[in-house]
């Protein structure tokens, strides 16, 4: 594990150890990619980019990790009332607030990560950054260019799959 990975794990240790975050390994998000693997991918690269840009790397990491903490099968229309694109940021924010104390910035990162398609307006550079990283990571996942399960394994995060 490299220096950045160790720092990322230390920054998000409380969340990485939680059952709720590890349960994201139960559901697929982009094709064969689990919500946990996608969220770790987004959080890690948001953390790295925020550090490089001298932004709030902790908020970027935490918001990135929790941005898809909706905890249901997105293909099960009985699990959410409307269109997944618009519903899941609100569900993720509710679940994240129940899990940990969020800063206003972290909550906005979660709520605005689907902007401009849905959700709130990004109110910080960190929210814009996570939104952009999320889109970039999703593109890599959907095109099968990168498989983020490798990152999860390198970080030592064990999913809860059953």
Order of alpha helices (4+ residues) and beta strands (2+ residues): alpha-alpha-beta-beta-alpha-alpha-alpha-alpha-alpha-alpha
